Amino acid sequence: MVVRYPPGFPLLLAGLFKMARWTGTPERWWLQGFTLAAMGGACAFLYALARMVVGEKGALLTAGLWITYPFNVWLTKQPNSEIPFFALLYGALLLWGKMYGEGGGTLGWLY
């Protein structure tokens, strides 16, 4: 069995294509918009994560390096299945960092 795309990515594409048909806009616009939103979300999560560790100036440097990293710029030029998972990975790391950094291993900060 060959798996070419991660689970959930085809479902995400189906939703984007449905929105394109519903609005009458090109699918390419929805894919590019989603790609930019996912990369922006990943950058925001990475900034927040770095801010917890190295402070404000280090977090700004981290976010700046992330958005200018040549591999990321190249990834945003075509629809890749990795892009939505960057935001999920950094969001999960931020949640883990907040949970264990501030809450002492509990979910008390959520309440």
N, C-alpha and C positions, 0 to 999 in steps of 0.2 A: 504494500500500500504506500503510495506516494502522497505526501501532504505538501501542497505548494503554498498555501496561505494559512496563517494562523486562524484558529477558531474565532468566529465572530466578525472577522473582516468582511467576508462576503455579505453578511447581514447588514453591516454598516454601509457598504457600497449600495446595496439594494435600497436602503433608506434614502441615501443621497440621490440616487437615480429617480426614485419616486418623487422626491421633492422637486427635482428638475422638471419632470414631466408635469407635475401639478402646477408649477409656476410658469412653465413654458420657456424656461431659460436653458442655455446649454449645460450639459452635464459637466463639461470641463470647468465651468465657473464654480459649480458646487464642490467639485473635487479640489480645486485650487483654494477655494475659501476654507474648506475643512482642513486642508493641509496647513494653511497659515494659522488657523485658529488652534490646531493641535500643537504646532511648534511654539506658538505664543503661550499656550497653557503650560507646555513643558518648560519654557524659559521662566515663567512666573513661579512654578513649583521649585525649579532649581534655584532661583533667586531666594525664595523663602527658606529653602533648606540650607543654602550657604550662609544666609544671614544668621541662622541659629548657631552656626559653627564658627564663622570667621568675622562676623559683624557686617555693618552696612557697606563700607568701602570694598571689602572683599567680595561681598555678594554682588555689588554692581559690576565689579571686574569679572566675576564668574558669568553673570548674565551677558555681559558684552562679549566675552570670549565664546559663549555658546552660540549666540546669534551670528557671529562672524566666522565660525569654524567652517572651513571649506567643505567638509563632508556633509554637514547639515544644510548648507546652501545648495549643494548638489542634490541632496535628497528632496528638497522642496520643489525641484524642477519637474519631477515626475511623480505620479501616484504610487507610493510604496506602502506596503503593508506594515512597515515598522513604525511609521510616523505616529499613529494613534497610541501606540504602546509606550512611546517616550513619555507622554504626559501621564499615562497610568503608572508607569514605573516611578517617576519622580514624585507623583502624588502619593503613592504608597510609601515611599521613603520618607516624605514629609510627615505623613500620618504616624509612621513608626517613630520618627524622631520626636514629634510632639508628645506622643503617648509615653515614651520611655524617658524623655528629657524633662518634661514638666510634671507628668502625672505619676511618676514612680512606678510604672508598669501596670497602671490601672486605666480604666476608661473613664475615670472621674471627670476629666476635663471636657468630656463630651456633654455632660449633664448640666 
